[in-house]
Amino acid sequence: MSEPQRRRNLDLFLAHLDDLRRQLRGYSKIYVICDNASFHKSKDVRRYLEDWSHRIQIHFLPAYSPETNPIERVWWHLHETVTRNHRCKTMEELTSLAMEWLRYNNNYYADMRNIFALAA
């Protein structure tokens, strides 16, 4: 059995910034694009950036920005195709329809997944 995925939190984000600094030593400046999770703007992150702002600069996406966040297009298509005005009687039935839609559209969104992986 694989290790459970770690939840996104402040400690994981700070560790990620440290990893970026170490792995990208050849770059004088590292630009990090973040969503608006509260820990991205926390006091601890601001303190971290006081020490490392010469190497790391954080840019925040607008709170809702489908044009700058490609996954929003996937969710929009899923909502339009499956969840809007559905007639499912149970959550299991709705989940099954959503999973079927995701499997069917897997190849269509392969390019977007590759973009997401590069941004992660």
C-alpha positions as CSV (number, residue, x, y, z in Angstrom):
1,M,0.0,0.0,0.0
2,S,1.4,3.4,-0.9
3,E,1.9,6.2,1.6
4,P,-1.1,8.5,1.9
5,Q,-0.8,11.8,0.1
6,R,0.3,14.7,2.3
7,R,-2.2,17.4,2.7
8,R,-1.4,20.9,1.5
9,N,-0.4,23.1,4.4
10,L,2.1,25.7,5.5
11,D,4.8,23.2,6.4
12,L,4.6,21.4,3.1
13,F,4.6,24.8,1.2
14,L,7.7,26.0,3.1
15,A,9.4,22.7,2.4
16,H,8.5,23.1,-1.3
17,L,10.0,26.5,-1.4
18,D,13.2,25.1,0.2
19,D,13.3,22.3,-2.4
20,L,12.9,24.8,-5.2
21,R,15.8,26.8,-3.9
22,R,18.0,23.8,-3.7
23,Q,17.0,22.2,-7.0
24,L,17.1,25.4,-9.0
25,R,20.5,26.7,-7.8
26,G,21.4,27.8,-11.3
27,Y,18.6,30.3,-11.4
28,S,19.1,33.7,-9.7
29,K,15.4,34.2,-9.3
30,I,12.6,31.7,-8.9
31,Y,9.0,32.8,-9.6
32,V,6.3,30.8,-7.9
33,I,2.6,31.1,-8.9
34,C,0.2,30.4,-6.1
35,D,-3.5,30.1,-5.6
36,N,-5.0,32.0,-2.7
37,A,-4.8,29.3,0.0
38,S,-4.5,31.1,3.3
39,F,-1.2,29.6,4.2
40,H,0.4,31.0,1.0
41,K,0.0,34.5,2.5
42,S,0.7,33.6,6.1
43,K,3.0,35.4,8.5
44,D,5.4,32.5,8.3
45,V,5.6,32.7,4.5
46,R,6.2,36.5,4.7
47,R,9.0,35.9,7.2
48,Y,10.5,33.2,4.9
49,L,10.4,35.6,2.0
50,E,12.1,38.3,4.1
51,D,15.2,36.0,4.0
52,W,14.8,34.7,0.5
53,S,13.1,37.4,-1.5
54,H,16.3,37.9,-3.5
55,R,15.8,34.3,-4.8
56,I,12.0,33.6,-4.6
57,Q,9.1,35.8,-5.8
58,I,5.6,34.7,-5.3
59,H,2.8,35.7,-7.7
60,F,-0.9,35.1,-6.8
61,L,-3.6,34.2,-9.2
62,P,-6.8,36.1,-8.9
63,A,-9.3,34.4,-6.6
64,Y,-11.3,33.0,-9.5
65,S,-9.3,33.0,-12.8
66,P,-10.4,30.4,-15.3
67,E,-8.3,32.1,-18.0
68,T,-5.1,31.7,-16.0
69,N,-6.0,28.3,-14.3
70,P,-6.6,25.6,-17.0
71,I,-8.2,23.2,-14.5
72,E,-11.2,25.6,-14.3
73,R,-12.0,24.7,-17.9
74,V,-12.1,21.0,-17.0
75,W,-14.5,21.6,-14.1
76,W,-16.7,23.8,-16.3
77,H,-17.0,21.1,-18.9
78,L,-17.7,18.5,-16.2
79,H,-20.4,20.7,-14.7
80,E,-22.0,21.5,-18.0
81,T,-22.0,17.9,-19.1
82,V,-22.7,15.9,-16.0
83,T,-23.6,17.8,-12.9
84,R,-25.8,20.7,-14.1
85,N,-29.5,19.6,-13.9
86,H,-28.6,16.0,-13.4
87,R,-31.4,13.5,-12.4
88,C,-29.3,11.2,-10.3
89,K,-31.1,9.9,-7.2
90,T,-27.9,9.2,-5.2
91,M,-24.5,10.7,-4.7
92,E,-23.0,7.3,-5.8
93,E,-24.9,7.5,-9.1
94,L,-23.6,11.1,-9.7
95,T,-20.1,10.2,-8.7
96,S,-20.2,7.2,-11.1
97,L,-21.3,9.5,-14.0
98,A,-18.5,12.0,-13.2
99,M,-15.9,9.3,-13.1
100,E,-17.2,7.9,-16.4
101,W,-17.0,11.4,-17.9
102,L,-13.4,11.8,-16.7
103,R,-12.3,8.4,-18.1
104,Y,-14.0,9.1,-21.4
105,N,-12.4,12.6,-21.7
106,N,-9.0,11.4,-20.4
107,N,-7.3,11.7,-23.8
108,Y,-8.9,15.1,-24.6
109,Y,-7.5,16.6,-21.4
110,A,-4.1,14.8,-21.6
111,D,-2.5,18.0,-22.9
112,M,-3.9,20.0,-20.0
113,R,-2.7,17.4,-17.5
114,N,0.8,17.8,-19.0
115,I,0.5,21.6,-18.5
116,F,-0.7,21.0,-14.9
117,A,2.3,18.8,-14.2
118,L,4.7,21.4,-15.4
119,A,3.0,24.0,-13.2
120,A,3.0,21.8,-10.1
